[in-house]
Amino acid sequence: MAENLDATDWAILDELQRDGRIAFTELARRVNLSASATTERVRRLEAAGVVTGYRAEVDLERAGYVALAVVRLKYPGSRHKPLHRMLDERPEILECLRTTGDDCYVLKVAATSMAHLEEIVDALAEFGSTTTNLVFSRTLPLRGPREPRADLTAR
């Protein structure tokens, strides 16, 4: 069930998505609340499951992952547990989305070399047909949600 988020909640979420390590006093200053009120709101957002965690952003190339790819997987049948097990075992698979349409899954994969990428794609191909696209650049890096614009929510 969706939480009722007001403009202050969205301002807090925006700041936390920019810097998950921000001090509550600085966060409070930026959203125009007291530190205690801000802390309470953050705790409420965490308890409600709106904020699900905090993590570091890692530069893939500097960490040794020189190839980033999007792999689409057509997965015949309905027994998905073997694929889920493989996903748990392969840290190079950064994200996996189950989708509608021709492809059942879309995966974001980081590899240390083209040979490494080929090995990952070959492992995925055991589950169905794959289509792999290399990523040249990240035109829009991953970002979190922002407060919906009023003109878009009325539709």
TAMO-V282931 format. One record per backbone hydrogen bond with DSSP energy under -1.0 kcal/mol. CO is the residue of the C=O (numbers start at 1). NH is the residue of the N-H. If there is no record, write none. Layout:
BEGIN
co=CO nh=NH
co=CO nh=NH
END
This chain:
BEGIN
co=6 nh=10
co=7 nh=11
co=8 nh=12
co=9 nh=13
co=10 nh=14
co=11 nh=15
co=12 nh=16
co=13 nh=17
co=14 nh=18
co=15 nh=19
co=19 nh=22
co=23 nh=27
co=24 nh=28
co=25 nh=29
co=26 nh=30
co=27 nh=31
co=28 nh=33
co=34 nh=38
co=35 nh=39
co=36 nh=40
co=37 nh=41
co=38 nh=42
co=39 nh=43
co=40 nh=44
co=41 nh=45
co=42 nh=46
co=43 nh=47
co=44 nh=48
co=45 nh=50
co=45 nh=51
co=46 nh=49
co=59 nh=63
co=60 nh=65
co=61 nh=64
co=67 nh=111
co=68 nh=135
co=69 nh=109
co=70 nh=133
co=71 nh=107
co=72 nh=131
co=73 nh=104
co=73 nh=105
co=78 nh=80
co=80 nh=84
co=81 nh=85
co=82 nh=86
co=83 nh=87
co=84 nh=88
co=85 nh=89
co=86 nh=90
co=90 nh=93
co=92 nh=94
co=92 nh=110
co=95 nh=108
co=97 nh=106
co=104 nh=99
co=105 nh=73
co=106 nh=97
co=107 nh=71
co=108 nh=94
co=108 nh=95
co=109 nh=69
co=111 nh=67
co=113 nh=117
co=114 nh=118
co=115 nh=119
co=116 nh=120
co=117 nh=121
co=118 nh=122
co=119 nh=123
co=120 nh=124
co=121 nh=125
co=124 nh=127
co=129 nh=74
co=131 nh=72
co=133 nh=70
co=149 nh=152
co=149 nh=153
co=150 nh=154
END
